Structures are given as structure tokens and as C-alpha cells.
């Protein structure tokens, strides 16, 4: 019992530390000059658009940025994946939050018009397409995803990611890793997009066993490969 209680106290301390960090980072993001944010948005997206590991990815999962949440913009990346005729055969899956219990799906879209605003005014795919068919869920797809482009509140250069506290991405990424392992697929590359201000010193972000680390970071300064897979594919 003592061990269980000790573990519980440890988790409580970690969650408290995460809440404090989230408050600090939100304040930092709120204080960012809009023109600086816009400049960093463009730098980050241009770096990704020019990266060989992005160009060679055929199946991608990516978040739809929300300016109210001060997330790094992904609009240029999404448009490029969907519209570039040179990218024939590329597939894009984007998130849809299903409930308040950290349940999120990634559904295939073929154009930006496939998105509708949810109750929080965040764009998501409608589960039914214009022809009345159910959109393909990435967890039911027959081929593996090459690349995930991920959001977050803060990161460090060892791959730790601080989310917004809902657990949606950690849950989803863990489930996808399990699926890829069960099917003998190569694991996808988890790449997070980060403003310079969101990269914290190592040791500042606490982790629990349910937190999924990222393979690489992209900031305005460039790509920071972290895992062995990222060092292999991003260097």
C-alpha cells in the first residue's frame, strides 16, 4: 500500500508541475509579438516543405492549427500536401476529437473544404464525406503512416513533449505505435512543430509512463533530430 501511495504522490507532483509549466508557457505565447509569430510560422513551414523526409512521406497525419491556441501554423503544409500535383498518391489524415475522455481519431481528407468548425471553433473533418461515405480512419488503413506532424505547448531537445493536458495525442500515438508493431510496420516519425519560445531546458518537463516522446523538433532555427530514427531520416 505504501508503494502505491508513494507512486500516487509522485504522479500528483508531476501533474502539478505540468500545470504550472502550462501556465508559464501560455503566458509566454500570449506575450509573443504577432509579427514574430507569423515570421516563425513561415520559417518552420518552409523548413518542413524543403525537407527530404517530408517530401518522401506518402501517408501523413497532421494537426490543423488553431490561432486561438497559438499553435504553430500548418495551413501552408496542409494545402501543399492536398494540392501539389507532384504529390500524387499522398494521403493526409487529420484529428477529430470524439469525446472528453482523450478519444481522438485521425480521418482522411482530400481538400480543406472537408473541414468543419466544432463547438470550440476548431476545424475538424466531418466523419461523413460529401458523397455520404464514412471517411477512412487511419487506424483502419491498410498501409502505414510515414510521418506525424504534432502540436504541443512545450518541448525539450531530448524529445519530451508537454501537451495541453487532455491526453488526446499521447493516447492516440501510443495506440498507433501498438498497431504498427502488431502489423510489423516501420514506426512513423513523430515530428513536433515549435516556436523558439516553446523549447525549454532539459529536465524542466516532467514525464510519466503514458507520455510519448517525439523523434524530432522543427523550430525556426531548423530541424533538431532526437531519436535514432530521426537521426537516420532527418540528418
C-alpha positions in Angstrom: 0.0 0.0 0.0 2.8 2.4 0.9 4.4 1.9 -2.5 1.1 2.6 -4.2 0.6 5.8 -2.1 4.1 6.9 -2.9 3.6 6.4 -6.6 0.3 8.4 -6.4 2.1 11.3 -4.6 4.8 11.2 -7.2 2.2 11.4 -10.0 0.4 14.3 -8.2 3.6 16.2 -8.0 4.3 15.7 -11.7 0.8 16.8 -12.7 1.1 19.9 -10.5 4.5 20.7 -12.1 2.9 20.2 -15.6 0.0 22.6 -14.7 2.5 25.3 -13.6 4.6 24.9 -16.7 1.5 25.1 -18.9 0.5 28.4 -17.3 4.0 29.8 -17.8 4.2 28.7 -21.4 0.8 30.1 -22.2 1.8 33.5 -20.8 5.0 33.4 -22.9 3.0 32.6 -26.1 0.4 35.2 -25.3 3.2 37.8 -25.0 4.7 36.9 -28.4 4.6 39.7 -30.9 2.1 38.7 -33.7 4.6 39.6 -36.4 7.3 37.5 -34.8 4.8 34.6 -34.6 3.9 35.0 -38.2 7.6 35.1 -39.2 8.3 31.9 -37.2 5.2 30.2 -38.7 6.6 30.8 -42.2 10.2 29.8 -41.3 9.0 26.5 -39.7 6.7 25.6 -42.6 9.3 26.4 -45.2 11.9 24.2 -43.5 9.5 21.3 -43.5 8.4 21.9 -47.1 12.1 21.7 -48.2 13.0 18.7 -46.1 13.7 15.4 -47.9 11.9 13.4 -45.1 8.7 15.4 -45.7 8.9 15.2 -49.5 9.3 11.4 -49.3 6.4 10.9 -46.9 3.3 9.4 -48.7 1.0 9.0 -45.8 0.9 11.7 -43.2 -1.0 12.7 -40.1 -1.0 16.4 -39.2 -2.8 18.7 -36.9 -4.9 21.6 -38.1 -3.5 24.7 -36.4 -5.7 26.9 -34.2 -4.5 30.5 -33.9 -6.6 31.0 -30.7 -4.5 28.2 -29.1 -1.3 29.9 -30.5 -0.2 26.7 -32.3 2.4 26.8 -35.0 0.6 27.3 -38.3 0.2 24.3 -40.5 -2.1 25.8 -43.2 0.7 26.0 -45.9 1.8 22.4 -45.2 -1.8 21.0 -45.4 -2.5 22.9 -48.6 0.8 21.7 -50.1 0.0 18.0 -49.3 -3.5 18.3 -50.7 -2.9 20.5 -53.8 0.5 19.8 -55.2 0.1 17.7 -58.4 3.6 16.3 -57.9 2.4 14.7 -54.7 0.0 12.3 -56.4 -1.0 9.4 -54.2 -0.3 11.2 -50.9 -2.8 10.7 -48.1 -3.5 13.1 -45.3 -5.2 12.3 -42.0 -6.3 15.0 -39.6 -7.6 14.8 -36.0 -11.2 14.7 -34.8 -11.9 14.8 -31.1 -14.7 12.3 -30.3 -15.3 12.9 -26.6 -13.9 14.3 -23.4 -12.2 11.0 -22.5 -9.0 11.6 -24.5 -10.5 9.8 -27.5 -9.4 11.2 -30.9 -9.5 9.8 -34.4 -7.4 10.7 -37.5 -9.6 10.8 -40.6 -8.6 11.1 -44.2 -9.4 14.4 -46.1 -8.8 15.2 -49.7 -9.4 19.0 -49.5 -9.6 21.8 -47.0 -13.4 22.1 -47.6 -13.7 18.7 -45.8 -13.2 20.5 -42.5 -16.0 22.0 -40.3 -15.7 24.0 -37.1 -16.5 22.2 -33.9 -18.1 23.6 -30.7 -14.8 25.2 -29.8 -14.4 26.7 -33.3 -11.5 24.3 -34.1 -11.6 22.9 -37.6 -12.1 19.1 -37.8 -13.1 16.6 -40.5 -16.7 15.7 -40.8 -16.9 11.9 -40.3 -19.0 11.6 -43.5 -17.7 12.9 -46.8 -19.6 14.8 -49.5 -20.7 11.5 -51.2 -22.2 10.2 -47.9 -19.3 7.7 -47.2 -17.5 7.3 -44.0 -14.0 8.8 -44.1 -11.1 6.4 -43.8 -9.8 6.2 -40.2 -6.1 5.9 -40.1 -6.4 3.0 -37.5 -8.3 1.0 -40.2 -5.9 1.9 -43.1 -4.1 -0.9 -44.9 -0.8 1.0 -45.2 1.4 2.6 -42.5 1.8 6.3 -41.8 5.2 7.7 -42.6 5.0 11.0 -40.7 3.1 12.6 -37.9 3.3 16.5 -37.6 2.5 17.2 -33.9 1.5 20.2 -31.8 2.3 20.8 -28.2 2.8 23.5 -25.6 6.4 22.9 -24.8 9.3 20.6 -25.7 12.9 20.0 -24.9 15.8 18.7 -27.0 15.7 15.2 -25.6 12.2 14.7 -27.1 9.9 15.5 -24.1 6.6 17.0 -25.1 4.2 18.9 -22.9 0.7 18.8 -24.2 -2.4 20.8 -23.2 -3.4 18.3 -20.6 -6.2 16.4 -22.4 -4.1 13.3 -23.2 -5.5 13.0 -26.7 -2.2 12.9 -28.6 -0.4 10.7 -26.1 -3.3 8.2 -26.2 -3.5 8.2 -29.9 0.2 8.0 -30.6 0.6 5.0 -28.2 -2.3 3.2 -29.9 -0.8 3.9 -33.3 2.6 2.6 -32.2 1.0 -0.6 -30.9 -0.9 -1.0 -34.2 2.3 -0.5 -36.3 4.1 -3.0 -34.0 1.3 -5.6 -34.3 1.4 -5.3 -38.1 5.2 -5.3 -38.4 5.2 -1.8 -39.9 8.0 0.6 -39.6 7.2 3.1 -36.9 6.2 6.6 -38.2 8.4 9.6 -37.4 6.9 11.9 -34.7 7.9 15.5 -35.6 6.8 18.4 -33.4 6.5 22.0 -34.6 7.7 24.5 -32.1 8.3 28.2 -31.7 11.7 29.1 -30.3 10.0 30.2 -27.1 8.5 26.7 -26.6 11.8 24.9 -26.4 12.7 24.5 -22.7 15.8 23.4 -20.9 16.3 19.7 -20.5 15.0 18.4 -17.2 12.2 21.0 -16.9 9.4 19.0 -18.5 8.4 16.0 -16.2 7.3 12.8 -17.9 5.0 9.9 -16.9 4.9 6.4 -18.5 1.9 7.5 -20.6 3.8 10.4 -22.2 5.0 9.7 -25.8 8.3 11.4 -26.7 8.9 13.0 -30.2 11.5 11.9 -32.7 12.4 15.4 -33.9 11.6 19.1 -33.4 11.3 21.8 -36.1 11.8 25.3 -34.9 12.7 28.5 -36.9 16.4 27.5 -36.3 16.0 24.3 -38.2 15.4 20.6 -37.6 16.5 19.0 -34.3 16.7 15.2 -34.8 16.4 13.4 -31.4 15.7 9.6 -31.8 17.9 7.2 -33.8 15.2 7.0 -36.4 15.2 10.8 -36.8 19.0 11.0 -36.9 18.8 8.4 -39.7 16.0 10.1 -41.7 16.4 13.8 -40.9 20.2 14.2 -41.0 
